[in-house]
Amino acid sequence: MTWLAVAGAVFLGWLVLVFLFTPGINYHLARRTSVHADDFLYTIQSTCQAALHHGNRITVFADGPAFYPAMLDAIRKAKRSINMECYIFQGGKTADQFLDALAERSRNGVKVTIVVDAIGSFNLWGRPVARLRAAGCRIESYQRMRWYSLHRINNRTHRELLVVDGEIAFAGGAGVADWWAFPTDGRPRAWRDTMIRIEGPVVAALQGVTAENWLECCGEILTGPDFFPDLKPCGQTTAFVIKSSPSDRATASRVTFQLLIEGADQAVRISTPYFLPDFALRRALLDMAKRGVSIIVIVPGAATDQRWVRLASRRMWGHLLRGGVRIFEFRDAMTHAKVLIVDNLWVVMGTTNIDNRSFEHNDEVNVAMRDPAVADRLLQDYERDLAASDEVTLERWERRPLWEKIVGPFVWILERQQ
């Protein structure tokens, strides 16, 4: 029994070391490059193993009262298929609208397939799921708690995707929940977030992402023109899809962020709800600021939904602020927007947060777009968000409450697990 206890203690100690102290990858570029270089487009495409698609049309929607009606309108006009993948699908008024629309289309012969995360959408199960299935919708839970998959419990699908008829896609950071639609918890406004409507050839790649986890859930491979129609160019945006899964520690989304940030010549604009950059990304931000690149980050303020994560984030701001990185905290409401804008040229939008959970643990999806018009449109929203935020200067950061300074070092473990 003594030896068994010793062996158990050694195993638990090893497990703690693996979870808390496994070092991150030392990402860096082999040589200095620029997002404006002739070969950059194909470098990022090849490195991330993603197909480049020209001729797409992008429409930007700021906040739930804008993007939810657009998503529901697309669902109600579906003729052949609807594919959804959600981390968050929470019961409420907003969910009821989606349930009604999905059930109605399914009863009228549209093929409806839905994948929701077993943890993020836990309370959807019961009557809502029974209602969808009674209407003919097919819905599966991703990574349920099963004895043979417990080793993957930390792997969630964090993707938020809607693809209609294989022709129209909606991507961004928002799931389906009331807090995106109207004020909750006594706040004066709903959560701040951004979604994009995408049309054109790149939609096929996004449909392929929804098909991936549908296959994993039930073994079915989606095929045919109902899901994969022939798509013609319809706009001016060049784009590719960045699909990340934790098959290994180096994910395509992490490589994309490193390439774009280190390739900036003028400006980097980041909006993220959870800002826990690893050492390599912090070094890249500081190096670019030292070269004269303007770097601004917008994060949630006191209205955050993850107070411990905010504490873990704030403890590492000192050397970023000293190095010239500017950080702003959004007032009044939670900001959940996930946007990277580089040199008014490149934009990345999707579900990836600037944290290790997104880069190493979750299934994520982003759309990288090379289009000054899309960048300008998103920069308009970014400037409005800056006006609704408070800058955290180095002096202000050093004057943060004593209790925060004391607690900060004890929440550092979130840097690798959040």
N, C-alpha and C positions, 0 to 999 in steps of 0.2 A: 504493500500500500504506500509505503514511503517513496519508493522509486516511481510509482505511478503518479503520486502527487508532484514529485520533482519534474517528471516528464510533462505533466499538465501545466505546471508553472512556466517551464521553458517554452512550451508551445504558445501560451498566452503572451509571454514576453516577446517572442518572435513576431506574433501577430500584431502587437502594438507597434513594434519597430517598423514593420512593413507598412502599416496604415498611416503612421504619423511621420516617419522619418525617411521614406523613400525619396531620394532627391529628384528634382525635376530635370528635364532634359535641358542642356545648355544650348538653346537655339541661338544661332547667329548666322549671318550671311557670309558666304565664302569670299565675296568681294562686294564692294559698294556698288549699288545699282540705283536706278531711278524709275519711278512709276511712269515716267515720260519716255523712257528708252524704247527704241524700236523693238527690242527683243523681250521687253518685260511681259507683254501680253501672253506670249507663248511660253515664257519661263514659268509664270504662275500657273498657267493651264497645265503644263506638263508636270510640274512638281506636285500639284494637287490631283493629278490624274483625272481631270475633269474636261469634258468636251465643251468647246467654245461655241456659242450660238449667237448669230447676228440677226438683226431685224426683229427685235422684241419691243413691245409697247408696255410701259410701266405707268401705273396710276398710283399716286400716294394718298393715303387716308390717315389723317391725324385724329386719334382718339376714337373710342368706341361708338359714340353717336354718329360718326362718319363711316367707319369700316363695317360695323355690324349690319346696317341696312344694305350696304353693297354686297356683302357676303350672302345675306338672306335672299336678296334679289337674284343673285346668280343661282342659288340652290333652287328657287321656285321656277326658274326658267330652264332647268336641266332637262335634257331630252333622252340621254342615254346612260350616263353614269355620274355618280358622286363618290369621291374618295376623301375621307377625313382621317387625319391622325392628330391626336390631341394629348398633351400632357395634362392640361386642366380642362375639364368639362364638368362644371359644378352646377347643381340644381339651382333653379331660381327663375325669375321672369325671362331673362335672356335665354337660358337653356330651354325653357318651354317654347320660345319662338323657333329655335333651331329644331327641337324635337318635332314640332308641328310641321315645319317645312320638309324635313327629311322623311317623315312618315307619309306625308301627302304625295311626295314624288315617288316613293317606293310603291305605294298602292297603285300608282299610274304607270308602273312598268319600268321605272328608272332603277338601274342596279346601284344600290347604296351599300358601300362597305366602310366601316368605321373601326379604327384602332384607337383605344384610349389606354393610358398608363394605369396599371393596377393600383398605384399609390396616389398619383396626382389626381385621378378621377374616381377615387374610391367610392364616394357617396352617390355616384351615378347609378350604381348597381341596385337592382330592385325594380320598382315600378317603371322608371324611365327606360331601362333596358328592355323590360318585358313589353312595353308599349312599342318600342322600335321594332322588336322582333315580330310582334303581332302584325305589324304593317309590312313585314317582308324585308326589313333592313337586316344586314349582316353586321354584327358588332363583336369584336374580340378584345380581350384584355391583355395588355403587354406585360410580360414578366410577373405572372401571378406567383403567389407564395406556394411553391411546391418543394418537396424535400430534395428533388434532384436538381433544382436550379437555385438553391439558396446561396451558392457561391457567386451568383450573378445578381444578388439582391440590390447591389449598389448601381447596377446598370439600368437606368430608366430611359424611356423615350421622352425626351424633352421637346420633341418636334410639335409645331403647331402649323398644320397644313390643310388646305382645302383645295381640291382639284375637281372642276366641273366639266363633264363631257370630254375630258382630256385636252381641253382647249383654253380654259381659264383657270388660273391658280391664284390663291391668296397666301402670302407668306409674311412672317413677322414674328413678334414676340407674344402676341395675345392669344389666349385660349378663349373658352366660352364661360363667362361668369359675370355676375351682376356688377362687380367692382370696376369693370371696364366700361360699363354702360351708364352708370349714374353714381352720385356721391354716396358713400357708405361710411360707417364708423364716425359720423359727425364731421367728416371732411367737407370742405366747400366745393370740391370737384371730384370727378371720377379719376381713376388711374390714368396717367399720361402714357400713351403708347402709340405706335405707328405700325400700320400694315400696308402692304403693297398688293395691287392687283396686277397680274402678269399675263400677257397674251403673246403668242409667238412660239417659235421652235423650242425655247428653253423649257416650256411647260412639260414637254415629254420627259425631260430629266426629273422634274419635280414629281411627275406621276410615277416614275420609276422608284422614287424614294418612298412614296406611300405604298407601293407594291412590295417593297422589301420587307417591312415589318408585318404586312398582311401575310406574306409567305411564311414568315417565322412563326406567326400565331396559329395558322391553320394549314399550312402546307400547300396552299393553292397559288399557282402562278397565274397572274392576270394577263390575259392576252386578248388580241382582237381590236378592231377599230373603235369599239365602244369606249375603250380605255386609252388606246394609242392611235388616234386619227392622224392623218397627214396634216402637218402644220406648216402654213406659209408665213413668210416674213410679213410683219404688219406695223413695224415701228423702226426706231433708229438706235435702240439700245443693244450693245454687245454684253452678253451675260453668260455666266456659267454657274452651276449648282455645286456647292461644297457640302458633301454628305460625310458626316463624321460618326463613327461608331468605335467603341473602345476595344477593338480587336488587338490593338497594341497601344503603347503610350503616346506615340507620335501621330496626332490626328491631322487631317487635312485642314480643319478650321484653324488649328493652332499655327500651322505653317503659313496659312493665308494671312493671318493677322501680323505675323512677324515680317513677312515679305512686304506687305503694304506699309507698315509703320516705318520700317527701316528704308523703304524706297521713297519716302516723302521728301520733297524738296522745299515745300512752303508751309503746309499746314496739316495738322491731324486733329480731327474732331471726333470725340468718342462720347457716346451716351450709353450708359449701362446701369442696370439696377443693382448689380453686385460686382464691385471693383476690387478684386483680389489678384492682381497681376503677379505672376511668379517672378523669380529673380531675373531671368533672361529678358522678360518683357519690360520689367522696370528699368533694366540697364539700357534697353533699346530706346525707351522713352527719354531717358536722361541723355543718351548720346545724341538723339535727334534734337532735343532742346539745346544742347551745347552747340550744335551746328547752326542754330538759328531758326529751326523749324518751330512754328507756333503750335503748341500742344495744349488743348483744352479738354477737360473731362467733366461731364455732368453726371452726378450720382444723386440718389435720394438723400433727402435731409432727415429731419426728425420724423417725417411721415412714413418712413420705411416700414415694410412688412417684416423685415428681418433685422432686428435690433442688434443681435450678437454679431451678425455679419458686418453690419455697419461699424461696430467697435473694432472688429478684426481688420477692416479696411482702413479705418482712420489711424490706426497705430503705425502704419507704414507710410503715411503721407509726408513726414518730415523731410526726408531726403529728396522726395519728388518735388516738393515745394521749393526747397533750397536750390534744386537744379533747374528751375524755370518752368516746370509743369504747372499749369493753372487748373485748379479743381473748384467746381461749383456744386453747391447742394441745392436741389430743387425744393421750393417751398410749397406749402399748402396741401400737397397730395403726393402719393407714391408715383415716381416715374419708373416705368418698366420698359421704356424704349431702348432698343438695342441697335445702335447705328454706328458705323465707322465711316467717316468721310475723309478722303486723303486728296489734298491738292485740288479740291473742287473738280475732281476728275473721276476718282474711284469711290464706289459706295459698297459697303457690305451690310446686308440686312438679314435678319433671321432670328434664331433662337439662342445663339451662343452668348453667354455672359463672359465677362473678363474674369474668369475664375477657373480653378482646376477641375471642378465638377463638370463644367461644360467641355473643357478641353480634353479630359481624360476618362470620365466616367459615363457620360450620357450619350445617347443617340441625338444628334443635332442636325439641323439643316439651315444653310444660309444661301443667299443669292448674292454673288459678286457682280457688280455692274460697272461698266466703263462708259459713262455718259455724263458730260458736263451739265446737261439739262436736268437730269435726275438729281445730280449733286446740288445744283442751285436750288431746286425745289425743296430738298431736305434741309439745306442750310437756312432757308427761310424759317422753317420750324425750329431749327436749332437756335437761331437768334432770339426767337420768342421765348424758348426755354431758358436761355441765358438771362433774359430780362426778368424771368420769374424765379431766379435762383440767387443765392448769396455766395460770393466768392470766399473761399477759405484761404486766407493769407497765412504766411508762416507765423506771423505774430498772433493771429487768432488761434491757429492750431496749437501753439505753445501755451495758450491760456485756456485750453480745454479743461473741464472739471477734473479735480484731483482723483475722484473715484474712477473716472475713465482711464486716467494714466495708470492707476493701480490694477484695474481689471484687464486692460489691453494686453499685457504680456501673457495672460492666462487663456486668451482666446486665439492664440496664434495657430492652434491645431486646425482651425477652420481654413487656413490658407491652403492646405493640401486636400481637405475633404469636402469643402463647400464647392 
